[in-house]
């Protein structure tokens, strides 16, 4: 964007969820956020994802400067919509192990859940911004999972929700994938069980190397797509994009814990953890947009979920850019497809 807006912070005494560690305690939370437009216009909320920042969260949907000569304009201009971008707990902008003072600094930071994030975001909207209702909640990856959790926890708060490469429950395969980069980081000689004095660069580099193959597809590697990004070979790409992951190590593990614990089936004990029943309770209109080649949020998960939604639509992003295609990290064609599908879903004329 031409010039980043001022990052604002919402401070709130948050009662942590029963699934958090420690459970059901009060935590002095800080939520980082941006806003664009007039609060009197229909509100759109965009949460960050794993490794995402406010500045990198779906700017092609709302930021005119993100457009290119060959792309269509953003579908949420500030003249017509009030866009709110919020940071994930643990994501280094909102409360995180790296930026929270004692007694919650570093390894003493609580394990937070999606429920904690959603209740904090809801408080921001209703208690601070004066937003009593969202026209749409739209998220990618962990943001897409948050879209599900907002719809489950506050079923009348958002009229529409868009899940970009996410799921209602973190699958066991997804959980197991995350164990790989987590183990690489935690086993590094400079991690020191999270009590490091200097950034554990070896651990973070190992984390990025393990993660890198999962974020993209086999076809992406087969077709040498790093060359489209201007890299002469794969090693150049890995060094530039994955070796220096710009996140604190404990922040990475904090977000990862939230991701692994994701499950909307936890909210109604009478359902016995039945995901289909949890999905059936959702009243928002849902658009599920997985990437065809996503290795850890595969289309099959959303295809099964949409069967249980009262008002759900399922479309697949036809891309070889794997998981990255869902959040703006793929091609311009991927972004145009996403904008087109969301515009049709929300009945936006373009």
MINU-271853 format. One record per residue (C-alpha): x, y, z. Coordinates in nm, 4 decimals, always signed. Each point is the difference from the previous one (the first is absolute). Example, Ala and Ser with C-alpha at 12.3 -4.5 7.8 and 13.67 -1.06 7.14 Angstrom:
{{+1.2300,-0.4500,+0.7800}}
{{+0.1370,+0.3440,-0.0660}}
This chain:
{{+0.0000,+0.0000,+0.0000}}
{{+0.1118,+0.3547,-0.0633}}
{{+0.0245,+0.0842,+0.3688}}
{{-0.0811,-0.2310,+0.2892}}
{{-0.2604,+0.1357,+0.2411}}
{{+0.0737,+0.0450,+0.3662}}
{{-0.0180,-0.3258,+0.1899}}
{{-0.2453,+0.0355,+0.2852}}
{{-0.0374,-0.2199,+0.3061}}
{{-0.3058,-0.1155,+0.1901}}
{{+0.0712,-0.0964,+0.3604}}
{{-0.2390,-0.2410,+0.1633}}
{{-0.0060,-0.2268,+0.3054}}
{{-0.0702,-0.3253,-0.1784}}
{{-0.1329,-0.3057,+0.1795}}
{{+0.1829,-0.2868,-0.1647}}
{{-0.1944,-0.2995,-0.1258}}
{{-0.0337,-0.3321,+0.1852}}
{{+0.2360,-0.1531,-0.2595}}
{{+0.2720,+0.2641,+0.0504}}
{{+0.3002,-0.0561,+0.2265}}
{{-0.0523,+0.1143,+0.2688}}
{{-0.3757,-0.0431,-0.0483}}
{{-0.2699,+0.2559,+0.0820}}
{{+0.2391,+0.2591,+0.1454}}
{{+0.0027,+0.3733,-0.0725}}
{{+0.2743,+0.1222,-0.2331}}
{{+0.0765,+0.3672,-0.0796}}
{{-0.0204,-0.0302,-0.3783}}
{{+0.1016,+0.2485,-0.2667}}
{{-0.1505,-0.0200,-0.3486}}
{{+0.1803,+0.1754,-0.2868}}
{{-0.2257,+0.1261,-0.2774}}
{{-0.0410,+0.2263,-0.3023}}
{{-0.3184,+0.1550,-0.1312}}
{{-0.0892,+0.1472,-0.3378}}
{{-0.3138,+0.1944,-0.0877}}
{{-0.3025,+0.1244,+0.1884}}
{{-0.1488,-0.2090,+0.2847}}
{{-0.3467,+0.0793,-0.1338}}
{{+0.0693,-0.2154,-0.3072}}
{{-0.0326,-0.3823,-0.0093}}
{{+0.2799,-0.1482,+0.2096}}
{{+0.2509,-0.2561,-0.1292}}
{{+0.2382,-0.1713,+0.2427}}
{{+0.3259,-0.1584,-0.1160}}
{{+0.2125,-0.1906,+0.2577}}
{{+0.3668,-0.0810,-0.0506}}
{{+0.1223,-0.3540,-0.0630}}
{{+0.3018,-0.2039,+0.1091}}
{{+0.3052,+0.2109,-0.0789}}
{{-0.2226,+0.2853,-0.1171}}
{{+0.0146,+0.3650,+0.0939}}
{{-0.2609,+0.2734,-0.0298}}
{{+0.1755,+0.1281,-0.3130}}
{{-0.0005,-0.3395,-0.1744}}
{{-0.3578,-0.1018,+0.0774}}
{{-0.1975,-0.0177,-0.3261}}
{{+0.0826,+0.3565,-0.1164}}
{{-0.1170,-0.0831,-0.3534}}
{{-0.3565,-0.0045,+0.1364}}
{{-0.0027,+0.3583,+0.1298}}
{{+0.3175,+0.1949,-0.0842}}
{{+0.0015,+0.1936,-0.3310}}
{{+0.3810,+0.0126,-0.0012}}
{{+0.0090,-0.3815,-0.0067}}
{{-0.1602,+0.0029,-0.3448}}
{{+0.2098,-0.0377,-0.3141}}
{{-0.0691,+0.1274,-0.3545}}
{{-0.1393,-0.3442,-0.0873}}
{{-0.2007,-0.0655,+0.3196}}
{{-0.3494,+0.1059,+0.0923}}
{{-0.0609,+0.2609,+0.2728}}
{{-0.0404,-0.1128,+0.3613}}
{{-0.3499,-0.1154,+0.0891}}
{{-0.0088,+0.1774,+0.3375}}
{{+0.0870,+0.3656,-0.0736}}
{{+0.0095,+0.2241,+0.3070}}
{{-0.2709,+0.2187,-0.1536}}
{{-0.2526,-0.2826,+0.0303}}
{{+0.1227,-0.2270,+0.2804}}
{{+0.1481,+0.0222,+0.3478}}
{{+0.2886,-0.2485,-0.0033}}
{{+0.1553,-0.1207,+0.3263}}
{{+0.3275,-0.1955,-0.0042}}
{{+0.0930,-0.1701,+0.3290}}
{{+0.3107,-0.1807,+0.1218}}
{{+0.0058,-0.3547,+0.1330}}
{{+0.1039,-0.0546,+0.3612}}
{{+0.3587,-0.1233,-0.0197}}
{{+0.0528,+0.1650,-0.3380}}
{{+0.2470,+0.2598,+0.1365}}
{{-0.2293,+0.3035,-0.0476}}
{{-0.2765,-0.0891,+0.2441}}
{{+0.0925,-0.1465,+0.3407}}
{{+0.2750,-0.2574,-0.0557}}
{{+0.2780,-0.1734,+0.1915}}
{{+0.2513,+0.2441,-0.1538}}
{{-0.1720,+0.3274,+0.0883}}
{{-0.1821,-0.0676,+0.3259}}
{{+0.1755,+0.1043,+0.3213}}
{{+0.0473,-0.2166,+0.3062}}
{{-0.1668,-0.2071,+0.1355}}
{{-0.1241,-0.1086,-0.3446}}
{{+0.3172,+0.0394,-0.2059}}
{{+0.1528,-0.2771,-0.2101}}
{{-0.0795,-0.3506,+0.1191}}
{{-0.2315,+0.1440,+0.2687}}
{{-0.2461,+0.1215,-0.2636}}
{{-0.3283,-0.1939,+0.0143}}
{{-0.0977,-0.2539,-0.2645}}
{{-0.2858,+0.1825,-0.1694}}
{{-0.2808,-0.1414,-0.2110}}
{{-0.2106,+0.1130,-0.2921}}
{{-0.2755,+0.0697,+0.2507}}
{{+0.2283,+0.2469,+0.1794}}
{{+0.0721,+0.1777,-0.3285}}
{{-0.3645,+0.0157,-0.1028}}
{{-0.1242,+0.1301,+0.3341}}
{{+0.2690,+0.2695,-0.0082}}
{{-0.0932,+0.1001,-0.3567}}
{{-0.3699,+0.0077,+0.0878}}
{{+0.0754,+0.2270,+0.2961}}
{{+0.2018,+0.2329,-0.2261}}
{{-0.2896,+0.0302,-0.2433}}
{{-0.2873,+0.0338,+0.2449}}
{{+0.1620,+0.1807,+0.2928}}
{{+0.2548,+0.2233,-0.1724}}
{{-0.0793,+0.0513,-0.3684}}
{{-0.3785,+0.0096,+0.0333}}
{{-0.0450,-0.2808,-0.2539}}
{{-0.3017,-0.2052,+0.1044}}
{{-0.0035,-0.2173,-0.3131}}
{{+0.2412,-0.1138,-0.2697}}
{{-0.0999,-0.0173,-0.3623}}
{{+0.2770,-0.2570,-0.0515}}
{{+0.2825,-0.1714,+0.1856}}
{{+0.2702,-0.1128,-0.2442}}
{{+0.3156,-0.1907,+0.0883}}
{{+0.2805,-0.2041,-0.1517}}
{{+0.1513,-0.3136,+0.1589}}
{{-0.0118,+0.0593,+0.3780}}
{{-0.2121,+0.3013,-0.0946}}
{{-0.2391,-0.2343,-0.1799}}
{{-0.0202,-0.2144,+0.3095}}
{{-0.0798,+0.3147,+0.1972}}
{{-0.2851,+0.0687,-0.2433}}
{{-0.1479,-0.3339,+0.0998}}
{{+0.0500,+0.0716,+0.3703}}
{{-0.1618,+0.3442,-0.0205}}
{{-0.2989,-0.1571,-0.1751}}
{{-0.0232,-0.2720,+0.2653}}
{{+0.0465,+0.2190,+0.3084}}
{{-0.2050,+0.3007,-0.1136}}
{{-0.2419,-0.1447,-0.2574}}
{{-0.1843,+0.3274,-0.0646}}
{{+0.2983,+0.2366,-0.0006}}
{{+0.1145,-0.0487,-0.3614}}
{{-0.2446,-0.0388,-0.2891}}
{{+0.2649,-0.1597,-0.2201}}
{{+0.3266,-0.1842,+0.0581}}
{{+0.2674,-0.0948,-0.2519}}
{{+0.2468,-0.2792,+0.0758}}
{{+0.3077,+0.0230,-0.2217}}
{{+0.2037,-0.3202,+0.0311}}
{{-0.1151,-0.0818,+0.3522}}
{{-0.2156,-0.2507,+0.1851}}
{{-0.2456,-0.0293,+0.2872}}
{{+0.2219,-0.2497,+0.1790}}
{{+0.3754,-0.0484,-0.0333}}
{{+0.0323,-0.3477,-0.1466}}
{{+0.2350,-0.2576,+0.1466}}
{{+0.2078,+0.0146,-0.3173}}
{{+0.0260,+0.3787,+0.0319}}
{{+0.0906,-0.0403,+0.3679}}
{{+0.2723,-0.2506,-0.0879}}
{{+0.1466,+0.2230,-0.2724}}
{{+0.0443,+0.2756,+0.2602}}
{{+0.1878,-0.2374,+0.2287}}
{{+0.2861,-0.0011,-0.2545}}
{{+0.0991,+0.3685,+0.0005}}
{{-0.0820,+0.0201,+0.3720}}
{{+0.2467,-0.2804,+0.0768}}
{{+0.2668,+0.1546,-0.2231}}
{{-0.0242,+0.3281,+0.1898}}
{{-0.0290,-0.1455,+0.3502}}
{{+0.2953,-0.2366,-0.0568}}
{{+0.2391,+0.2697,-0.1198}}
{{+0.3097,+0.0614,+0.2121}}
{{-0.0750,+0.3709,+0.0319}}
{{-0.3670,-0.0342,+0.1034}}
{{+0.0754,-0.0808,+0.3678}}
{{-0.3570,-0.1173,+0.0700}}
{{-0.1245,+0.3460,-0.0917}}
{{+0.2124,+0.1792,+0.2609}}
{{+0.2421,+0.1490,-0.2541}}
{{+0.1753,+0.3346,+0.0432}}
{{+0.0717,+0.0426,-0.3710}}
{{-0.2294,-0.0976,-0.2889}}
{{+0.0470,-0.3725,-0.0766}}
{{+0.0916,+0.0496,-0.3642}}
{{+0.0944,-0.3631,-0.0566}}
{{-0.3330,-0.1176,+0.1372}}
{{-0.2029,+0.2494,-0.2007}}
{{+0.1920,-0.0894,-0.3171}}
{{-0.0690,-0.3706,+0.0573}}
{{-0.3663,+0.0835,+0.0613}}
{{-0.0228,+0.1842,-0.3330}}
{{+0.1741,-0.2735,-0.1974}}
{{-0.2356,-0.2690,+0.1311}}
{{-0.3054,+0.2187,-0.0570}}
{{+0.0921,+0.1121,-0.3532}}
{{-0.0899,-0.3175,-0.1894}}
{{-0.3446,-0.0152,+0.1599}}
{{-0.1045,+0.3534,-0.0936}}
{{+0.0175,-0.0720,-0.3739}}
{{-0.0916,-0.2925,-0.2218}}
{{+0.1951,-0.2751,-0.1721}}
{{-0.1008,+0.1547,-0.3322}}
{{+0.1414,+0.3363,+0.1122}}
{{+0.3402,-0.1605,+0.0515}}
{{-0.0264,-0.2131,-0.3137}}
{{-0.0661,+0.3085,-0.2113}}
{{+0.2811,+0.1968,+0.1692}}
{{-0.2316,+0.2807,+0.1009}}
{{+0.2728,+0.1683,+0.2031}}
{{+0.1183,+0.1297,-0.3377}}
{{-0.3253,+0.2001,-0.0298}}
{{+0.1097,+0.1783,+0.3181}}
{{+0.3369,+0.0897,-0.1484}}
{{+0.2159,-0.2659,+0.1637}}
{{+0.2588,-0.1898,-0.2034}}
{{-0.0334,-0.3189,+0.2008}}
{{-0.1837,-0.1556,+0.2927}}
{{+0.2774,+0.0709,+0.2504}}
{{-0.0147,+0.3728,-0.0738}}
{{-0.3745,-0.0083,+0.0596}}
{{+0.0302,-0.1899,+0.3284}}
{{+0.2691,+0.2311,+0.1341}}
{{-0.1980,+0.3116,-0.0884}}
{{-0.3520,-0.1047,+0.0981}}
{{+0.0409,-0.2630,+0.2732}}
{{+0.3389,+0.0162,+0.1731}}
{{-0.0592,+0.3297,+0.1772}}
{{-0.3569,-0.0386,+0.1219}}
{{-0.0728,+0.3392,+0.1550}}
{{-0.1662,-0.1267,+0.3167}}
{{+0.1012,-0.0636,+0.3571}}
{{+0.0343,-0.3727,+0.0690}}
{{-0.2371,-0.0048,+0.2966}}
{{-0.2533,+0.1983,-0.2031}}
{{+0.0159,-0.2666,-0.2711}}
{{-0.0701,-0.2742,+0.2536}}
{{-0.2773,+0.2004,+0.1657}}
{{-0.1906,+0.0363,-0.3276}}
{{+0.0695,-0.3619,-0.0883}}
{{-0.1600,-0.1156,+0.3272}}
{{-0.3132,+0.2002,-0.0829}}
{{-0.0101,-0.1534,-0.3479}}
{{+0.0387,-0.3576,+0.1209}}
{{-0.2782,+0.0455,+0.2573}}
{{-0.2513,+0.1365,-0.2547}}
{{-0.3404,-0.1704,+0.0210}}
{{-0.3452,+0.1610,-0.0079}}
{{-0.1430,-0.3267,+0.1326}}
{{+0.1126,+0.0948,+0.3513}}
{{-0.2647,+0.2649,+0.0621}}
{{-0.3077,-0.2145,+0.0660}}
{{+0.0623,-0.2905,+0.2364}}
{{-0.3395,-0.1464,-0.0832}}
{{+0.1222,-0.0639,-0.3559}}
{{+0.2705,-0.2333,+0.1267}}
{{+0.2613,+0.1531,-0.2278}}
{{-0.2040,-0.0775,-0.3124}}
{{+0.1368,+0.2374,-0.2664}}
{{-0.3037,-0.0405,-0.2227}}
{{-0.2289,+0.1203,+0.2781}}
{{+0.2289,+0.2964,+0.0696}}
{{-0.0034,+0.0964,-0.3676}}
{{-0.3778,-0.0343,-0.0079}}
{{-0.0323,+0.2616,+0.2739}}
{{+0.1666,+0.2706,-0.2128}}
{{-0.2449,+0.2614,-0.1263}}
{{+0.2350,+0.2173,-0.2082}}
{{+0.0193,-0.0485,-0.3745}}
{{+0.3319,-0.1762,-0.0580}}
{{+0.2330,-0.0014,-0.3004}}
{{+0.2711,-0.2668,+0.0121}}
{{+0.2907,+0.0669,-0.2374}}
{{+0.2794,-0.2591,+0.0312}}
{{+0.2944,-0.0251,-0.2369}}
{{-0.0049,-0.3073,-0.2242}}
{{+0.3592,-0.0887,+0.0943}}
{{+0.0028,+0.0929,+0.3706}}
{{+0.1987,-0.2660,+0.1870}}
{{-0.1409,+0.0627,+0.3480}}
{{-0.3425,+0.1603,-0.0528}}
{{-0.1044,-0.2201,-0.2946}}
{{-0.3260,+0.0667,-0.1889}}
{{-0.1417,-0.3317,+0.1182}}
{{-0.0314,+0.1356,+0.3549}}
{{-0.2139,+0.2948,-0.1122}}
{{-0.1951,-0.2197,-0.2403}}
{{-0.1092,-0.2105,+0.2961}}
{{-0.0679,+0.3030,+0.2217}}
{{-0.2303,+0.1730,-0.2487}}
{{-0.2367,-0.2996,+0.0127}}
{{-0.0907,+0.0956,+0.3572}}
{{-0.0299,+0.3777,-0.0411}}
{{-0.3477,+0.1506,-0.0231}}
{{+0.1163,+0.2551,-0.2560}}
{{+0.3395,-0.0875,-0.1403}}
{{+0.1739,+0.0320,-0.3355}}
{{+0.3108,-0.1926,-0.1029}}
{{+0.2384,+0.1053,-0.2773}}
{{+0.3597,-0.1054,-0.0660}}
{{+0.2832,+0.2360,-0.0941}}
{{+0.1533,-0.1628,-0.3118}}
{{+0.3645,+0.0583,+0.0872}}
{{+0.3294,-0.1883,+0.0331}}
{{+0.1217,+0.2506,+0.2611}}
{{-0.1202,-0.2239,+0.2813}}
{{-0.1091,+0.1569,+0.3259}}
{{+0.1537,+0.3337,-0.0981}}
{{-0.2601,+0.0491,-0.2737}}
{{-0.2715,+0.0714,+0.2559}}
{{+0.1578,+0.3044,+0.1603}}
{{+0.1431,+0.2066,-0.2820}}
{{+0.3289,-0.1903,-0.0181}}
{{-0.0822,-0.1663,-0.3314}}
{{-0.0478,+0.1486,-0.3447}}
{{-0.1997,+0.3045,-0.1048}}
{{-0.2466,-0.2456,-0.1572}}
{{-0.0485,-0.1613,+0.3417}}
{{-0.0743,+0.3395,+0.1549}}
{{-0.2432,+0.0894,-0.2771}}
{{-0.1821,-0.3296,+0.0466}}
{{-0.0303,+0.0626,+0.3728}}
{{-0.1311,+0.3538,-0.0534}}
{{-0.2495,-0.1225,-0.2577}}
{{-0.1330,-0.2745,+0.2281}}
{{-0.0323,+0.2302,+0.3020}}
{{-0.1663,+0.2729,-0.2073}}
{{-0.2557,-0.2480,-0.1326}}
{{-0.0579,-0.1409,+0.3483}}
{{-0.0623,+0.3461,+0.1470}}
{{-0.1896,+0.1205,-0.3073}}
{{+0.2480,+0.2778,-0.0707}}
{{-0.0266,+0.1502,-0.3468}}
{{+0.3411,+0.0581,-0.1609}}
